């Protein structure tokens, strides 16, 4: 998240300097993200929240369960010969 001047001013009044503590020297804030990646490294689901509200466990559980049941079914299906 790139900060605007109002946010920078408010942080300065509090004595905060994000750029001074970031490794890259910018005042960019991280964006909380939850990603489900399969064994091949393919992103199967992504949830990005720039307002710092992470997905609740109940929000991600259906996604995990759906992928778990799909991968379990695939593992139980015999390969074609």
DRENMILO-897741 format. One record per atom (N, C-alpha, C, O, CB): residue number from 1; residue in one letter; chain; x, y, z. Coordinates in pm, 1 decimal. Glycine has a CB too. Example, Ala and Ser with C-alpha at 12.3 -4.5 7.8 and 13.67 -1.06 7.14 Angstrom:
BEGIN
+------+-------+-------+----------+----------+----------+
: pati : marza : kemar :     east :    north :       up :
+------+-------+-------+----------+----------+----------+
:    1 :     A :     A :   1319.0 :   -569.0 :    780.0 :
:    1 :     A :     A :   1230.0 :   -450.0 :    780.0 :
:    1 :     A :     A :   1320.0 :   -330.0 :    780.0 :
:    1 :     A :     A :   1423.6 :   -331.9 :    846.5 :
:    1 :     A :     A :   1130.8 :   -447.3 :    904.6 :
:    2 :     S :     A :   1285.0 :   -225.0 :    708.0 :
:    2 :     S :     A :   1367.0 :   -106.0 :    714.0 :
:    2 :     S :     A :   1290.0 :      3.0 :    787.0 :
:    2 :     S :     A :   1340.9 :    113.8 :    803.9 :
:    2 :     S :     A :   1408.4 :    -59.8 :    572.5 :
+------+-------+-------+----------+----------+----------+
END
This chain:
BEGIN
+------+-------+-------+----------+----------+----------+
: pati : marza : kemar :     east :    north :       up :
+------+-------+-------+----------+----------+----------+
:    1 :     X :     A :     85.0 :   -116.4 :      0.0 :
:    1 :     X :     A :      0.0 :      0.0 :      0.0 :
:    1 :     X :     A :     90.2 :    123.5 :      0.0 :
:    1 :     X :     A :    174.7 :    139.6 :     88.1 :
:    1 :     X :     A :    -97.0 :     -0.6 :    122.3 :
:    2 :     X :     A :     71.7 :    208.7 :    -97.6 :
:    2 :     X :     A :    145.4 :    333.5 :   -102.5 :
:    2 :     X :     A :     73.3 :    436.5 :    -17.1 :
:    2 :     X :     A :    -48.2 :    453.5 :    -28.0 :
:    2 :     X :     A :    161.2 :    383.4 :   -248.2 :
:    3 :     X :     A :    147.5 :    503.8 :     66.3 :
:    3 :     X :     A :     86.8 :    600.1 :    157.7 :
:    3 :     X :     A :     68.2 :    736.4 :     90.9 :
:    3 :     X :     A :    146.0 :    776.4 :      4.4 :
:    3 :     X :     A :    172.6 :    614.5 :    283.4 :
:    4 :     X :     A :    -36.8 :    806.2 :    133.3 :
:    4 :     X :     A :    -58.2 :    942.3 :     83.3 :
:    4 :     X :     A :      2.0 :   1043.3 :    182.0 :
:    4 :     X :     A :     45.9 :   1006.6 :    291.0 :
:    4 :     X :     A :   -210.6 :    970.2 :     62.0 :
:    5 :     X :     A :      3.4 :   1168.5 :    142.4 :
:    5 :     X :     A :     65.5 :   1272.6 :    225.0 :
:    5 :     X :     A :     -1.7 :   1288.0 :    361.3 :
:    5 :     X :     A :     65.8 :   1313.3 :    461.0 :
:    5 :     X :     A :     62.1 :   1405.0 :    151.9 :
:    6 :     X :     A :   -134.0 :   1273.0 :    366.3 :
:    6 :     X :     A :   -204.4 :   1285.4 :    494.8 :
:    6 :     X :     A :   -157.9 :   1177.2 :    592.9 :
:    6 :     X :     A :   -137.7 :   1203.8 :    711.4 :
:    6 :     X :     A :   -357.5 :   1275.8 :    473.8 :
:    7 :     X :     A :   -141.6 :   1057.7 :    542.5 :
:    7 :     X :     A :    -97.4 :    947.6 :    627.8 :
:    7 :     X :     A :     47.0 :    970.2 :    673.0 :
:    7 :     X :     A :     80.0 :    948.2 :    789.5 :
:    7 :     X :     A :   -110.1 :    812.7 :    553.3 :
:    8 :     X :     A :    131.0 :   1013.1 :    582.7 :
:    8 :     X :     A :    270.4 :   1042.9 :    618.8 :
:    8 :     X :     A :    276.3 :   1150.6 :    728.0 :
:    8 :     X :     A :    353.1 :   1138.9 :    823.5 :
:    8 :     X :     A :    350.1 :   1089.0 :    493.8 :
:    9 :     X :     A :    194.1 :   1255.9 :    713.0 :
:    9 :     X :     A :    191.4 :   1365.0 :    810.4 :
:    9 :     X :     A :    145.6 :   1314.5 :    946.7 :
:    9 :     X :     A :    204.6 :   1349.2 :   1049.1 :
:    9 :     X :     A :     99.3 :   1478.1 :    762.1 :
:   10 :     X :     A :     41.0 :   1233.1 :    948.3 :
:   10 :     X :     A :    -10.0 :   1178.2 :   1074.1 :
:   10 :     X :     A :     95.1 :   1090.6 :   1141.2 :
:   10 :     X :     A :    113.2 :   1096.9 :   1262.8 :
:   10 :     X :     A :   -138.6 :   1097.3 :   1049.7 :
:   11 :     X :     A :    163.8 :   1009.6 :   1062.5 :
:   11 :     X :     A :    268.2 :    924.0 :   1119.4 :
:   11 :     X :     A :    383.6 :   1007.9 :   1174.6 :
:   11 :     X :     A :    437.5 :    978.3 :   1281.3 :
:   11 :     X :     A :    320.4 :    825.3 :   1013.2 :
:   12 :     X :     A :    420.4 :   1111.5 :   1101.6 :
:   12 :     X :     A :    529.8 :   1198.4 :   1147.0 :
:   12 :     X :     A :    495.7 :   1262.5 :   1281.3 :
:   12 :     X :     A :    582.4 :   1275.6 :   1367.7 :
:   12 :     X :     A :    559.3 :   1307.8 :   1042.0 :
:   13 :     X :     A :    369.1 :   1302.5 :   1299.4 :
:   13 :     X :     A :    326.7 :   1362.0 :   1426.7 :
:   13 :     X :     A :    339.8 :   1262.8 :   1541.8 :
:   13 :     X :     A :    358.7 :   1302.3 :   1656.9 :
:   13 :     X :     A :    182.1 :   1411.3 :   1416.8 :
:   14 :     X :     A :    329.5 :   1133.8 :   1510.1 :
:   14 :     X :     A :    342.4 :   1028.7 :   1611.0 :
:   14 :     X :     A :    486.7 :    980.6 :   1625.1 :
:   14 :     X :     A :    516.9 :    895.0 :   1708.2 :
:   14 :     X :     A :    252.1 :    911.2 :   1575.9 :
:   15 :     X :     A :    575.0 :   1036.8 :   1543.0 :
:   15 :     X :     A :    715.1 :    996.0 :   1548.1 :
:   15 :     X :     A :    745.7 :    870.7 :   1468.8 :
:   15 :     X :     A :    852.3 :    811.4 :   1484.7 :
:   15 :     X :     A :    755.6 :    975.0 :   1689.0 :
:   16 :     X :     A :    653.2 :    830.0 :   1383.7 :
:   16 :     X :     A :    673.5 :    709.8 :   1302.1 :
:   16 :     X :     A :    734.8 :    746.4 :   1167.7 :
:   16 :     X :     A :    696.1 :    845.5 :   1105.8 :
:   16 :     X :     A :    540.5 :    635.1 :   1281.1 :
:   17 :     X :     A :    830.3 :    666.0 :   1123.3 :
:   17 :     X :     A :    892.3 :    685.3 :    993.9 :
:   17 :     X :     A :    905.8 :    548.1 :    928.8 :
:   17 :     X :     A :   1005.4 :    478.4 :    948.2 :
:   17 :     X :     A :   1031.1 :    757.0 :   1006.6 :
:   18 :     X :     A :    805.2 :    510.6 :    852.1 :
:   18 :     X :     A :    800.6 :    378.0 :    790.3 :
:   18 :     X :     A :    920.3 :    356.9 :    698.2 :
:   18 :     X :     A :    980.1 :    249.3 :    698.5 :
:   18 :     X :     A :    669.8 :    359.6 :    711.9 :
:   19 :     X :     A :    955.4 :    457.0 :    620.5 :
:   19 :     X :     A :   1066.8 :    443.1 :    525.5 :
:   19 :     X :     A :   1197.7 :    412.2 :    598.1 :
:   19 :     X :     A :   1283.0 :    341.3 :    544.6 :
:   19 :     X :     A :   1082.4 :    571.5 :    441.8 :
:   20 :     X :     A :   1213.7 :    464.0 :    717.4 :
:   20 :     X :     A :   1337.4 :    441.2 :    792.2 :
:   20 :     X :     A :   1350.5 :    296.5 :    839.0 :
:   20 :     X :     A :   1461.5 :    248.8 :    862.7 :
:   20 :     X :     A :   1343.6 :    534.6 :    912.0 :
:   21 :     X :     A :   1238.4 :    226.6 :    852.3 :
:   21 :     X :     A :   1242.7 :     88.6 :    900.7 :
:   21 :     X :     A :   1224.5 :    -15.1 :    791.2 :
:   21 :     X :     A :   1249.5 :   -133.4 :    814.2 :
:   21 :     X :     A :   1137.7 :     68.6 :   1004.6 :
:   22 :     X :     A :   1181.4 :     26.3 :    672.4 :
:   22 :     X :     A :   1168.1 :    -67.1 :    560.7 :
:   22 :     X :     A :   1304.5 :    -94.0 :    498.9 :
:   22 :     X :     A :   1385.3 :     -2.5 :    482.9 :
:   22 :     X :     A :   1070.7 :    -12.0 :    454.2 :
:   23 :     X :     A :   1329.5 :   -217.8 :    464.8 :
:   23 :     X :     A :   1458.4 :   -256.9 :    406.5 :
:   23 :     X :     A :   1486.3 :   -185.8 :    275.0 :
:   23 :     X :     A :   1601.8 :   -159.4 :    241.6 :
:   23 :     X :     A :   1462.4 :   -406.8 :    384.7 :
:   24 :     X :     A :   1379.6 :   -154.4 :    199.5 :
:   24 :     X :     A :   1401.6 :    -90.7 :     68.9 :
:   24 :     X :     A :   1398.3 :     61.9 :     76.2 :
:   24 :     X :     A :   1414.1 :    128.7 :    -26.0 :
:   24 :     X :     A :   1297.0 :   -138.5 :    -30.0 :
:   25 :     X :     A :   1378.0 :    118.0 :    196.1 :
:   25 :     X :     A :   1380.5 :    262.4 :    213.3 :
:   25 :     X :     A :   1256.1 :    335.7 :    167.4 :
:   25 :     X :     A :   1253.8 :    458.7 :    165.0 :
:   25 :     X :     A :   1495.2 :    316.6 :    142.2 :
:   26 :     X :     A :   1151.7 :    260.7 :    130.4 :
:   26 :     X :     A :   1026.5 :    324.8 :     88.9 :
:   26 :     X :     A :    928.9 :    327.4 :    205.7 :
:   26 :     X :     A :    950.9 :    262.3 :    307.8 :
:   26 :     X :     A :    964.0 :    251.0 :    -32.5 :
:   27 :     X :     A :    820.8 :    403.1 :    189.7 :
:   27 :     X :     A :    718.1 :    404.2 :    293.9 :
:   27 :     X :     A :    598.9 :    317.8 :    253.9 :
:   27 :     X :     A :    488.2 :    336.4 :    304.4 :
:   27 :     X :     A :    671.9 :    548.0 :    322.2 :
:   28 :     X :     A :    621.9 :    224.1 :    164.0 :
:   28 :     X :     A :    517.1 :    132.5 :    120.3 :
:   28 :     X :     A :    489.9 :     30.3 :    230.3 :
:   28 :     X :     A :    582.5 :    -26.3 :    288.5 :
:   28 :     X :     A :    557.0 :     61.6 :    -12.0 :
:   29 :     X :     A :    362.1 :      7.8 :    257.6 :
:   29 :     X :     A :    322.2 :    -89.6 :    359.4 :
:   29 :     X :     A :    287.9 :   -222.6 :    292.9 :
:   29 :     X :     A :    239.5 :   -224.3 :    179.7 :
:   29 :     X :     A :    201.5 :    -37.2 :    441.9 :
:   30 :     X :     A :    312.2 :   -333.1 :    361.4 :
:   30 :     X :     A :    276.9 :   -463.8 :    305.0 :
:   30 :     X :     A :    125.8 :   -479.3 :    296.5 :
:   30 :     X :     A :     51.3 :   -414.4 :    370.0 :
:   30 :     X :     A :    337.2 :   -577.5 :    389.3 :
:   31 :     X :     A :     81.8 :   -565.2 :    206.8 :
:   31 :     X :     A :    -59.7 :   -594.4 :    192.8 :
:   31 :     X :     A :    -83.3 :   -737.6 :    239.8 :
:   31 :     X :     A :    -31.7 :   -831.4 :    179.1 :
:   31 :     X :     A :   -107.6 :   -574.2 :     45.5 :
:   32 :     X :     A :   -161.0 :   -755.9 :    347.6 :
:   32 :     X :     A :   -187.9 :   -891.5 :    395.2 :
:   32 :     X :     A :   -253.3 :   -975.6 :    286.6 :
:   32 :     X :     A :   -350.1 :   -933.7 :    223.1 :
:   32 :     X :     A :   -277.0 :   -887.9 :    519.5 :
:   33 :     X :     A :   -199.4 :  -1093.4 :    266.7 :
:   33 :     X :     A :   -245.9 :  -1181.3 :    160.2 :
:   33 :     X :     A :   -242.0 :  -1325.5 :    208.1 :
:   33 :     X :     A :   -148.0 :  -1367.4 :    275.7 :
:   33 :     X :     A :   -160.3 :  -1163.8 :     32.8 :
:   34 :     X :     A :   -344.7 :  -1400.4 :    172.5 :
:   34 :     X :     A :   -348.4 :  -1544.5 :    197.9 :
:   34 :     X :     A :   -355.2 :  -1611.7 :     61.9 :
:   34 :     X :     A :   -437.3 :  -1575.8 :    -22.5 :
:   34 :     X :     A :   -470.9 :  -1586.0 :    290.0 :
:   35 :     X :     A :   -267.5 :  -1710.3 :     41.5 :
:   35 :     X :     A :   -260.3 :  -1777.7 :    -88.0 :
:   35 :     X :     A :   -264.6 :  -1928.2 :    -65.6 :
:   35 :     X :     A :   -197.3 :  -1980.0 :     23.5 :
:   35 :     X :     A :   -131.4 :  -1736.9 :   -165.7 :
:   36 :     X :     A :   -343.8 :  -1998.3 :   -146.2 :
:   36 :     X :     A :   -341.2 :  -2144.3 :   -148.6 :
:   36 :     X :     A :   -269.9 :  -2183.0 :   -277.5 :
:   36 :     X :     A :   -312.2 :  -2147.0 :   -387.3 :
:   36 :     X :     A :   -487.4 :  -2207.3 :   -140.3 :
:   37 :     X :     A :   -159.5 :  -2258.0 :   -261.1 :
:   37 :     X :     A :    -76.3 :  -2299.2 :   -374.0 :
:   37 :     X :     A :    -74.6 :  -2451.0 :   -377.9 :
:   37 :     X :     A :    -57.9 :  -2516.3 :   -274.9 :
:   37 :     X :     A :     69.1 :  -2241.2 :   -362.9 :
:   38 :     X :     A :    -92.0 :  -2507.4 :   -497.7 :
:   38 :     X :     A :    -89.4 :  -2653.1 :   -506.9 :
:   38 :     X :     A :     54.3 :  -2704.2 :   -512.9 :
:   38 :     X :     A :    148.9 :  -2625.4 :   -513.4 :
:   38 :     X :     A :   -167.9 :  -2700.6 :   -630.2 :
:   39 :     X :     A :     70.2 :  -2835.3 :   -517.2 :
:   39 :     X :     A :    203.0 :  -2896.8 :   -513.8 :
:   39 :     X :     A :    289.2 :  -2857.0 :   -632.9 :
:   39 :     X :     A :    411.9 :  -2861.8 :   -624.5 :
:   39 :     X :     A :    190.0 :  -3047.2 :   -509.1 :
:   40 :     X :     A :    226.8 :  -2818.1 :   -743.3 :
:   40 :     X :     A :    301.7 :  -2776.9 :   -863.0 :
:   40 :     X :     A :    340.6 :  -2629.5 :   -857.6 :
:   40 :     X :     A :    410.0 :  -2580.2 :   -946.5 :
:   40 :     X :     A :    219.2 :  -2803.8 :   -988.9 :
:   41 :     X :     A :    295.5 :  -2558.3 :   -752.7 :
:   41 :     X :     A :    328.5 :  -2417.1 :   -739.7 :
:   41 :     X :     A :    228.0 :  -2324.3 :   -805.5 :
:   41 :     X :     A :    254.4 :  -2204.9 :   -819.3 :
:   41 :     X :     A :    462.7 :  -2392.2 :   -797.4 :
:   42 :     X :     A :    114.2 :  -2376.4 :   -845.9 :
:   42 :     X :     A :      9.5 :  -2295.8 :   -907.7 :
:   42 :     X :     A :    -79.9 :  -2236.3 :   -800.7 :
:   42 :     X :     A :   -126.4 :  -2307.0 :   -711.3 :
:   42 :     X :     A :    -73.4 :  -2379.8 :  -1006.2 :
:   43 :     X :     A :   -103.9 :  -2105.6 :   -809.7 :
:   43 :     X :     A :   -195.0 :  -2040.4 :   -715.2 :
:   43 :     X :     A :   -336.8 :  -2084.8 :   -746.9 :
:   43 :     X :     A :   -385.7 :  -2065.1 :   -858.1 :
:   43 :     X :     A :   -182.4 :  -1884.4 :   -721.9 :
:   44 :     X :     A :   -401.8 :  -2144.2 :   -649.3 :
:   44 :     X :     A :   -538.9 :  -2193.7 :   -666.4 :
:   44 :     X :     A :   -642.0 :  -2100.5 :   -604.5 :
:   44 :     X :     A :   -759.1 :  -2104.6 :   -642.2 :
:   44 :     X :     A :   -552.5 :  -2331.9 :   -605.4 :
:   45 :     X :     A :   -600.5 :  -2016.9 :   -510.5 :
:   45 :     X :     A :   -691.9 :  -1922.4 :   -445.1 :
:   45 :     X :     A :   -606.6 :  -1814.2 :   -382.7 :
:   45 :     X :     A :   -500.3 :  -1842.3 :   -327.4 :
:   45 :     X :     A :   -783.1 :  -1992.9 :   -337.1 :
:   46 :     X :     A :   -653.4 :  -1688.7 :   -391.4 :
:   46 :     X :     A :   -579.8 :  -1578.5 :   -330.8 :
:   46 :     X :     A :   -679.0 :  -1478.8 :   -272.0 :
:   46 :     X :     A :   -783.3 :  -1450.4 :   -330.8 :
:   46 :     X :     A :   -487.0 :  -1509.4 :   -434.7 :
:   47 :     X :     A :   -644.7 :  -1427.2 :   -156.3 :
:   47 :     X :     A :   -729.7 :  -1331.6 :    -86.9 :
:   47 :     X :     A :   -640.5 :  -1216.4 :    -41.9 :
:   47 :     X :     A :   -557.2 :  -1234.2 :     47.0 :
:   47 :     X :     A :   -804.8 :  -1398.0 :     34.9 :
:   48 :     X :     A :   -656.8 :  -1098.7 :   -102.0 :
:   48 :     X :     A :   -572.6 :   -982.6 :    -73.9 :
:   48 :     X :     A :   -657.6 :   -875.7 :     -6.1 :
:   48 :     X :     A :   -767.2 :   -843.6 :    -52.1 :
:   48 :     X :     A :   -507.2 :   -927.4 :   -204.4 :
:   49 :     X :     A :   -605.8 :   -821.1 :    103.7 :
:   49 :     X :     A :   -679.1 :   -719.7 :    179.7 :
:   49 :     X :     A :   -592.6 :   -598.0 :    206.7 :
:   49 :     X :     A :   -522.9 :   -593.6 :    308.1 :
:   49 :     X :     A :   -729.6 :   -777.8 :    311.5 :
:   50 :     X :     A :   -595.3 :   -498.9 :    118.0 :
:   50 :     X :     A :   -513.1 :   -380.4 :    139.9 :
:   50 :     X :     A :   -552.8 :   -299.8 :    263.5 :
:   50 :     X :     A :   -475.7 :   -215.4 :    309.0 :
:   50 :     X :     A :   -520.0 :   -292.4 :     19.5 :
:   51 :     X :     A :   -671.3 :   -324.4 :    318.3 :
:   51 :     X :     A :   -714.8 :   -251.1 :    437.7 :
:   51 :     X :     A :   -678.2 :   -324.9 :    567.1 :
:   51 :     X :     A :   -727.6 :   -290.9 :    674.6 :
:   51 :     X :     A :   -865.9 :   -227.8 :    432.6 :
:   52 :     X :     A :   -592.0 :   -425.3 :    556.0 :
:   52 :     X :     A :   -539.0 :   -499.8 :    670.0 :
:   52 :     X :     A :   -642.0 :   -583.3 :    743.7 :
:   52 :     X :     A :   -623.6 :   -613.0 :    861.8 :
:   52 :     X :     A :   -476.6 :   -405.7 :    765.5 :
:   53 :     X :     A :   -748.7 :   -621.5 :    678.1 :
:   53 :     X :     A :   -845.0 :   -715.3 :    736.3 :
:   53 :     X :     A :   -820.6 :   -850.6 :    671.6 :
:   53 :     X :     A :   -854.0 :   -872.2 :    555.1 :
:   53 :     X :     A :   -994.2 :   -667.3 :    715.1 :
:   54 :     X :     A :   -762.4 :   -940.9 :    748.2 :
:   54 :     X :     A :   -733.5 :  -1073.8 :    694.7 :
:   54 :     X :     A :   -858.9 :  -1158.5 :    690.2 :
:   54 :     X :     A :   -953.1 :  -1136.7 :    766.4 :
:   54 :     X :     A :   -626.4 :  -1143.3 :    778.1 :
:   55 :     X :     A :   -858.9 :  -1254.7 :    600.7 :
:   55 :     X :     A :   -971.6 :  -1346.3 :    590.4 :
:   55 :     X :     A :   -978.4 :  -1429.3 :    718.6 :
:   55 :     X :     A :   -876.4 :  -1475.5 :    769.8 :
:   55 :     X :     A :   -958.5 :  -1438.0 :    464.2 :
:   56 :     X :     A :  -1098.8 :  -1447.0 :    768.6 :
:   56 :     X :     A :  -1117.1 :  -1525.9 :    890.1 :
:   56 :     X :     A :  -1102.4 :  -1674.0 :    856.8 :
:   56 :     X :     A :  -1113.5 :  -1713.9 :    740.9 :
:   56 :     X :     A :  -1255.7 :  -1497.5 :    954.5 :
:   57 :     X :     A :  -1077.3 :  -1754.9 :    959.3 :
:   57 :     X :     A :  -1063.5 :  -1898.8 :    939.8 :
:   57 :     X :     A :  -1181.6 :  -1959.1 :    866.9 :
:   57 :     X :     A :  -1165.2 :  -2048.7 :    784.1 :
:   57 :     X :     A :  -1046.3 :  -1967.1 :   1072.0 :
:   58 :     X :     A :  -1300.5 :  -1910.1 :    897.5 :
:   58 :     X :     A :  -1419.6 :  -1961.8 :    830.2 :
:   58 :     X :     A :  -1420.3 :  -1923.7 :    682.8 :
:   58 :     X :     A :  -1482.7 :  -1992.1 :    601.6 :
:   58 :     X :     A :  -1546.2 :  -1909.8 :    898.3 :
:   59 :     X :     A :  -1351.7 :  -1815.1 :    647.2 :
:   59 :     X :     A :  -1347.3 :  -1772.9 :    507.3 :
:   59 :     X :     A :  -1255.2 :  -1859.2 :    424.0 :
:   59 :     X :     A :  -1281.9 :  -1883.1 :    306.3 :
:   59 :     X :     A :  -1303.9 :  -1629.3 :    497.7 :
:   60 :     X :     A :  -1147.9 :  -1905.8 :    483.0 :
:   60 :     X :     A :  -1051.5 :  -1986.1 :    408.1 :
:   60 :     X :     A :  -1082.4 :  -2136.0 :    417.4 :
:   60 :     X :     A :  -1047.6 :  -2212.4 :    327.4 :
:   60 :     X :     A :   -910.3 :  -1958.9 :    459.1 :
:   61 :     X :     A :  -1147.1 :  -2177.4 :    525.5 :
:   61 :     X :     A :  -1173.7 :  -2320.6 :    543.7 :
:   61 :     X :     A :  -1248.5 :  -2383.5 :    426.5 :
:   61 :     X :     A :  -1208.2 :  -2490.7 :    381.4 :
:   61 :     X :     A :  -1252.8 :  -2341.9 :    670.1 :
:   62 :     X :     A :  -1356.2 :  -2322.0 :    374.3 :
:   62 :     X :     A :  -1423.8 :  -2384.1 :    259.4 :
:   62 :     X :     A :  -1331.5 :  -2398.9 :    138.2 :
:   62 :     X :     A :  -1341.4 :  -2496.2 :     63.5 :
:   62 :     X :     A :  -1546.1 :  -2301.8 :    220.4 :
:   63 :     X :     A :  -1242.9 :  -2303.0 :    119.6 :
:   63 :     X :     A :  -1149.0 :  -2310.7 :      7.5 :
:   63 :     X :     A :  -1051.3 :  -2426.2 :     26.8 :
:   63 :     X :     A :  -1023.7 :  -2501.5 :    -66.6 :
:   63 :     X :     A :  -1072.2 :  -2178.3 :     -7.8 :
:   64 :     X :     A :   -999.3 :  -2439.6 :    148.2 :
:   64 :     X :     A :   -907.8 :  -2549.9 :    176.7 :
:   64 :     X :     A :   -978.2 :  -2684.0 :    164.8 :
:   64 :     X :     A :   -925.1 :  -2777.9 :    105.5 :
:   64 :     X :     A :   -847.6 :  -2534.6 :    316.2 :
:   65 :     X :     A :  -1098.9 :  -2692.6 :    221.7 :
:   65 :     X :     A :  -1174.6 :  -2817.6 :    215.8 :
:   65 :     X :     A :  -1205.4 :  -2857.1 :     71.8 :
:   65 :     X :     A :  -1195.5 :  -2974.5 :     36.2 :
:   65 :     X :     A :  -1304.5 :  -2804.8 :    295.3 :
:   66 :     X :     A :  -1242.5 :  -2760.3 :    -10.6 :
:   66 :     X :     A :  -1274.6 :  -2789.7 :   -151.4 :
:   66 :     X :     A :  -1151.4 :  -2844.4 :   -223.0 :
:   66 :     X :     A :  -1161.4 :  -2939.5 :   -300.4 :
:   66 :     X :     A :  -1326.9 :  -2662.3 :   -224.1 :
:   67 :     X :     A :  -1036.9 :  -2785.3 :   -197.7 :
:   67 :     X :     A :   -915.7 :  -2831.8 :   -263.7 :
:   67 :     X :     A :   -869.0 :  -2965.4 :   -207.8 :
:   67 :     X :     A :   -817.4 :  -3049.7 :   -281.2 :
:   67 :     X :     A :   -805.6 :  -2728.6 :   -249.9 :
:   68 :     X :     A :   -887.2 :  -2984.1 :    -78.5 :
:   68 :     X :     A :   -848.3 :  -3110.9 :    -16.4 :
:   68 :     X :     A :   -932.2 :  -3224.8 :    -73.3 :
:   68 :     X :     A :   -878.7 :  -3331.0 :   -105.2 :
:   68 :     X :     A :   -864.3 :  -3103.8 :    137.4 :
:   69 :     X :     A :  -1063.8 :  -3203.6 :    -86.5 :
:   69 :     X :     A :  -1149.1 :  -3310.3 :   -138.7 :
:   69 :     X :     A :  -1119.6 :  -3336.9 :   -286.2 :
:   69 :     X :     A :  -1127.0 :  -3451.3 :   -331.0 :
:   69 :     X :     A :  -1297.1 :  -3274.3 :   -120.1 :
:   70 :     X :     A :  -1086.4 :  -3232.3 :   -361.7 :
:   70 :     X :     A :  -1052.3 :  -3249.9 :   -502.7 :
:   70 :     X :     A :   -922.5 :  -3327.7 :   -517.3 :
:   70 :     X :     A :   -913.4 :  -3418.4 :   -600.0 :
:   70 :     X :     A :  -1040.6 :  -3113.9 :   -572.8 :
:   71 :     X :     A :   -821.4 :  -3292.7 :   -436.9 :
:   71 :     X :     A :   -692.9 :  -3362.2 :   -447.6 :
:   71 :     X :     A :   -703.9 :  -3504.3 :   -394.2 :
:   71 :     X :     A :   -637.8 :  -3594.4 :   -445.9 :
:   71 :     X :     A :   -583.5 :  -3285.6 :   -371.6 :
:   72 :     X :     A :   -786.0 :  -3526.2 :   -291.9 :
:   72 :     X :     A :   -805.5 :  -3661.3 :   -239.2 :
:   72 :     X :     A :   -874.2 :  -3749.3 :   -341.6 :
:   72 :     X :     A :   -837.3 :  -3865.5 :   -359.0 :
:   72 :     X :     A :   -887.0 :  -3657.6 :   -109.7 :
:   73 :     X :     A :   -974.9 :  -3694.0 :   -410.2 :
:   73 :     X :     A :  -1045.6 :  -3770.8 :   -513.0 :
:   73 :     X :     A :   -951.3 :  -3805.1 :   -627.0 :
:   73 :     X :     A :   -955.4 :  -3916.4 :   -679.4 :
:   73 :     X :     A :  -1167.2 :  -3692.2 :   -566.1 :
:   74 :     X :     A :   -867.3 :  -3711.9 :   -665.5 :
:   74 :     X :     A :   -771.6 :  -3736.6 :   -773.3 :
:   74 :     X :     A :   -671.7 :  -3844.0 :   -732.4 :
:   74 :     X :     A :   -631.6 :  -3926.0 :   -814.9 :
:   74 :     X :     A :   -698.0 :  -3607.2 :   -811.1 :
:   75 :     X :     A :   -632.0 :  -3844.0 :   -607.7 :
:   75 :     X :     A :   -535.7 :  -3943.4 :   -559.8 :
:   75 :     X :     A :   -597.1 :  -4082.8 :   -555.0 :
:   75 :     X :     A :   -525.9 :  -4182.2 :   -569.3 :
:   75 :     X :     A :   -483.8 :  -3904.7 :   -421.4 :
:   76 :     X :     A :   -729.6 :  -4091.2 :   -534.7 :
:   76 :     X :     A :   -797.2 :  -4220.8 :   -528.7 :
:   76 :     X :     A :   -835.2 :  -4273.5 :   -666.2 :
:   76 :     X :     A :   -865.8 :  -4391.9 :   -680.0 :
:   76 :     X :     A :   -920.7 :  -4210.5 :   -442.9 :
:   77 :     X :     A :   -834.0 :  -4188.2 :   -768.4 :
:   77 :     X :     A :   -873.3 :  -4230.0 :   -903.0 :
:   77 :     X :     A :   -756.6 :  -4300.9 :   -969.7 :
:   77 :     X :     A :   -648.1 :  -4244.2 :   -982.0 :
:   77 :     X :     A :   -919.4 :  -4108.7 :   -988.0 :
:   78 :     X :     A :   -779.0 :  -4426.5 :  -1013.3 :
:   78 :     X :     A :   -669.2 :  -4499.0 :  -1078.5 :
:   78 :     X :     A :   -630.2 :  -4431.2 :  -1209.8 :
:   78 :     X :     A :   -715.4 :  -4379.1 :  -1281.9 :
:   78 :     X :     A :   -709.0 :  -4646.0 :  -1104.3 :
:   79 :     X :     A :   -503.5 :  -4432.8 :  -1238.8 :
:   79 :     X :     A :   -453.6 :  -4374.5 :  -1363.4 :
:   79 :     X :     A :   -497.1 :  -4459.0 :  -1481.3 :
:   79 :     X :     A :   -504.4 :  -4581.6 :  -1471.9 :
:   79 :     X :     A :   -300.3 :  -4361.6 :  -1360.7 :
:   80 :     X :     A :   -526.1 :  -4392.8 :  -1593.0 :
:   80 :     X :     A :   -564.4 :  -4464.7 :  -1714.6 :
:   80 :     X :     A :   -441.7 :  -4536.1 :  -1770.1 :
:   80 :     X :     A :   -330.2 :  -4484.4 :  -1764.4 :
:   80 :     X :     A :   -625.1 :  -4367.5 :  -1821.1 :
:   81 :     X :     A :   -464.1 :  -4655.6 :  -1823.6 :
:   81 :     X :     A :   -352.3 :  -4733.1 :  -1880.5 :
:   81 :     X :     A :   -356.0 :  -4731.9 :  -2030.6 :
:   81 :     X :     A :   -269.8 :  -4791.8 :  -2094.9 :
:   81 :     X :     A :   -355.0 :  -4876.6 :  -1830.9 :
+------+-------+-------+----------+----------+----------+
END
